[in-house]
């Protein structure tokens, strides 16, 4: 049985599909690191938005997500706060493939 901390920390990043029985298609995971901030991979965000997984420019669109271990899983939205894309020629000291998301204020 998951601990209560994990239930509130594990986030599912979703791709919203219009013509599907279940419009929430999970594309990746993230973790709540503060009450308003989530860490995930930049390529997961790109996938959620239907972009090339390795697109370098930060997207302007909102990200949809939920907390899959909670009973009531309302659809939440987040914006991109910090963006570190995947690098073709990266070095050990570089930060890459990280996205910091901020939950938007319509949290139930």
Residue frames as qw, qx, qy, qz and C-alpha x, y, z in Angstrom:
[[0.000, 0.889, 0.457, 0.000, 0.00, 0.00, 0.00],
 [0.411, 0.533, -0.044, 0.738, 1.49, 3.38, -0.99],
 [0.324, -0.375, -0.460, 0.737, 2.35, 5.82, 1.77],
 [0.126, 0.875, 0.417, -0.209, 0.24, 9.00, 2.04],
 [0.165, -0.708, 0.286, 0.624, 3.25, 11.08, 0.97],
 [0.254, -0.067, 0.780, 0.569, 3.54, 9.13, -2.29],
 [0.223, 0.629, 0.744, 0.043, -0.20, 9.40, -2.97],
 [0.061, 0.937, 0.202, -0.278, 0.07, 13.19, -2.93],
 [0.255, -0.681, 0.434, 0.532, 3.43, 13.38, -4.70],
 [0.405, 0.030, 0.788, 0.463, 3.10, 11.17, -7.78],
 [0.398, 0.598, 0.052, -0.693, 1.73, 13.06, -10.78],
 [0.605, 0.271, 0.687, 0.299, 0.57, 11.65, -14.10],
 [0.078, 0.459, -0.277, -0.840, 1.25, 13.87, -17.12],
 [0.556, 0.443, 0.690, -0.133, -1.60, 13.56, -19.61],
 [0.011, -0.049, 0.542, 0.839, -2.22, 14.07, -23.27],
 [0.462, 0.398, 0.480, -0.631, -5.78, 15.21, -23.81],
 [0.097, 0.073, 0.824, 0.553, -7.43, 13.43, -26.74],
 [0.422, 0.117, 0.034, -0.898, -10.67, 14.85, -28.12],
 [0.771, 0.118, -0.322, -0.537, -12.13, 11.82, -29.93],
 [0.388, 0.189, -0.883, 0.185, -11.37, 9.07, -27.45],
 [0.646, -0.517, -0.540, -0.156, -13.39, 7.11, -24.87],
 [0.621, -0.647, -0.168, 0.409, -10.86, 8.07, -22.19],
 [0.360, 0.897, -0.013, 0.256, -9.57, 11.51, -23.12],
 [0.339, -0.835, 0.430, -0.053, -6.77, 11.29, -20.55],
 [0.933, 0.242, -0.203, 0.175, -3.88, 9.36, -22.05],
 [0.575, -0.748, 0.232, 0.237, -0.89, 9.15, -19.69],
 [0.678, 0.672, -0.217, 0.203, 2.42, 9.98, -21.36],
 [0.509, 0.337, -0.536, 0.583, 4.69, 10.16, -18.33],
 [0.588, -0.642, -0.450, 0.200, 5.11, 10.92, -14.66],
 [0.163, 0.652, -0.241, 0.701, 6.23, 13.75, -12.48],
 [0.543, -0.362, -0.622, 0.432, 6.69, 14.46, -8.81],
 [0.216, -0.910, -0.164, -0.314, 5.24, 17.21, -6.65],
 [0.634, 0.110, -0.386, 0.661, 8.25, 18.85, -4.97],
 [0.041, 0.049, 0.377, -0.924, 6.44, 21.80, -3.35],
 [0.359, 0.471, 0.676, -0.438, 2.70, 22.40, -2.94],
 [0.479, 0.754, 0.097, -0.438, 2.70, 24.15, -6.35],
 [0.246, 0.713, -0.579, -0.310, 5.69, 22.75, -8.28],
 [0.952, 0.089, 0.287, -0.054, 6.19, 19.55, -10.24],
 [0.094, -0.611, 0.687, 0.383, 9.38, 18.12, -11.73],
 [0.871, 0.303, 0.379, -0.073, 9.12, 16.02, -14.90],
 [0.554, -0.110, 0.519, 0.641, 11.06, 15.47, -18.11],
 [0.213, 0.512, -0.189, -0.810, 10.99, 17.99, -20.94],
 [0.178, 0.090, -0.834, -0.515, 10.42, 15.20, -23.46],
 [0.009, 0.424, 0.884, -0.200, 7.33, 14.10, -21.49],
 [0.167, 0.634, 0.254, -0.711, 5.89, 17.62, -21.73],
 [0.192, 0.382, -0.553, -0.716, 6.61, 17.68, -25.46],
 [0.101, -0.128, -0.962, -0.220, 4.87, 14.32, -25.86],
 [0.079, 0.527, 0.712, -0.458, 1.85, 15.51, -23.85],
 [0.230, 0.672, 0.055, -0.701, 1.47, 18.46, -26.21],
 [0.793, 0.497, 0.352, 0.025, 1.91, 16.38, -29.38],
 [0.192, 0.902, -0.360, -0.143, 5.26, 18.00, -30.18],
 [0.731, 0.399, -0.511, 0.215, 8.49, 16.38, -31.27],
 [0.798, -0.522, -0.249, 0.172, 9.85, 14.78, -28.09],
 [0.670, -0.214, -0.014, 0.711, 13.15, 16.60, -28.51],
 [0.165, 0.835, 0.227, 0.474, 11.86, 20.08, -29.43],
 [0.516, 0.024, -0.358, 0.778, 14.19, 22.60, -27.79],
 [0.128, -0.376, 0.010, -0.918, 11.95, 25.64, -27.42],
 [0.099, 0.186, 0.797, -0.566, 9.79, 25.72, -24.27],
 [0.073, -0.503, -0.734, -0.449, 6.12, 25.32, -25.15],
 [0.169, -0.206, 0.170, -0.949, 3.65, 28.04, -24.20],
 [0.639, -0.304, -0.502, -0.498, 0.71, 25.64, -23.80],
 [0.564, -0.465, 0.458, -0.505, -0.66, 24.42, -20.50],
 [0.304, 0.173, -0.937, 0.007, -0.03, 20.87, -19.35],
 [0.761, -0.336, -0.096, -0.546, -2.81, 18.64, -18.04],
 [0.306, 0.260, -0.862, 0.310, -2.19, 16.24, -15.17],
 [0.733, -0.502, -0.136, -0.438, -3.73, 14.36, -12.30],
 [0.228, -0.500, 0.767, -0.332, -2.73, 12.45, -9.16],
 [0.645, 0.064, -0.663, -0.374, -3.31, 8.78, -10.11],
 [0.367, -0.047, -0.864, 0.342, -3.06, 7.34, -6.59],
 [0.240, 0.094, 0.438, -0.861, -5.89, 9.50, -5.20],
 [0.316, 0.422, 0.842, -0.110, -9.50, 8.34, -5.37],
 [0.322, 0.876, 0.309, -0.185, -10.87, 11.60, -6.79],
 [0.577, -0.120, 0.360, 0.723, -8.62, 12.51, -9.73],
 [0.300, 0.879, 0.221, -0.297, -9.64, 15.96, -10.94],
 [0.682, 0.473, 0.174, 0.531, -8.01, 17.17, -14.11],
 [0.343, -0.806, -0.019, 0.483, -5.44, 19.84, -13.19],
 [0.574, 0.763, 0.033, 0.296, -3.48, 22.31, -15.28],
 [0.595, -0.595, 0.111, 0.529, 0.07, 23.58, -15.00],
 [0.437, 0.890, -0.128, 0.010, 2.31, 26.01, -16.81],
 [0.842, 0.148, -0.159, 0.494, 5.99, 25.61, -17.59],
 [0.348, -0.928, 0.033, 0.132, 8.14, 27.56, -15.19],
 [0.193, -0.707, 0.612, 0.297, 11.64, 26.33, -16.15],
 [0.900, 0.412, 0.063, -0.130, 12.74, 24.39, -19.21],
 [0.232, -0.618, 0.702, 0.269, 15.91, 22.41, -19.93],
 [0.843, 0.389, -0.123, -0.350, 15.52, 20.61, -23.27],
 [0.915, -0.077, 0.312, 0.244, 17.33, 17.49, -24.39],
 [0.036, 0.830, -0.415, -0.371, 20.73, 18.42, -25.82],
 [0.871, 0.442, -0.210, -0.046, 22.28, 16.72, -28.85],
 [0.657, 0.327, -0.466, 0.494, 25.80, 17.04, -27.51],
 [0.524, -0.804, -0.008, -0.283, 25.50, 17.25, -23.76],
 [0.371, 0.429, -0.677, 0.469, 28.21, 17.18, -21.16],
 [0.487, -0.302, -0.765, 0.296, 28.09, 15.78, -17.66],
 [0.165, -0.239, -0.403, 0.868, 27.74, 19.22, -16.05],
 [0.256, -0.098, -0.302, -0.913, 24.73, 20.34, -18.12],
 [0.424, 0.256, 0.686, -0.534, 21.14, 20.12, -16.97],
 [0.309, 0.127, -0.605, -0.723, 18.93, 18.62, -19.64],
 [0.446, -0.253, -0.787, -0.342, 15.54, 16.99, -20.16],
 [0.189, -0.372, -0.694, 0.586, 13.95, 18.67, -17.13],
 [0.160, -0.546, -0.337, -0.750, 10.77, 20.69, -16.91],
 [0.081, -0.228, -0.656, 0.715, 9.55, 22.48, -13.79],
 [0.189, -0.532, -0.612, -0.554, 5.80, 22.98, -13.84],
 [0.092, 0.012, 0.483, -0.871, 3.69, 25.28, -11.69],
 [0.035, 0.510, 0.859, -0.015, 0.13, 24.27, -10.87],
 [0.086, -0.402, -0.252, -0.876, -2.43, 26.83, -11.95],
 [0.168, -0.148, 0.531, -0.817, -4.69, 28.30, -9.24],
 [0.710, -0.107, -0.210, -0.664, -7.84, 26.32, -10.10],
 [0.312, 0.128, -0.921, 0.197, -6.73, 23.47, -7.81],
 [0.622, -0.509, -0.409, -0.431, -9.72, 21.95, -6.01]]
